[in-house]
């Protein structure tokens, strides 16, 4: 069962004037279908995606005056990747407030990166409608600056398997090893859990395809390595 949305104001440091708008942002399609509702959070996700794009575009434009549009586009793409948005959603514990159908809840849907990323964008859409663009911009930048203070470092995320491969060969003279730990969910929409091991590091990735799960695992391994050896972030310059 979802947490009381009243508690969400403490996570957001903001109280919605229109509670119905917030509830819509937190309503997953599965719940809407099971309960015959006329709304879910997909429309707000669409709006939040657009708000996020313009806010981050302006932010990168002012932050990196020496970068051309190609590099800024790559950085923006890295910032809005599914796992980056899911990371922000987890920091706010948004999954505990998501209103889902029984089947989605039992299958662990509130922890899926795809679901959390969509939820984060839906919340941004609701925030924008309730508080206005300036307030939404301030909220967005506060989240991203706290979690990703140097956006250029996320460029490694555009080719995580390649970056990890290159680093592993240089550091340990060996290639990363990927293992599929499990495949769950329905046949038409499977969920792959993959583990990557490199040196003394191991990391997990989960996605609807093996390839994406491997990429996510590699990205998580890179984040771990970067905490001890920031030089891994420089490999992006050669890719």
Secondary structure by P-SEA (a helix, b strand, c coil): ccccccccccccccccccaaaaaaaaccaaaaaaacccccaaaaaaaaaaaaaaaaaaaaaaacccccaaaaaaaaaaaacaaaaaaaaaaacccccccccaaaaaacccccaaaaaaaaaaaaaaaaaaccaaaaaaaaaaaaaacccccccccccccaaaaaaaaaaaaccbbbbbbbccccccccbbbbbbbbbccccccccccccaaaaaaaaaaaaaaaaaacccccccccccc
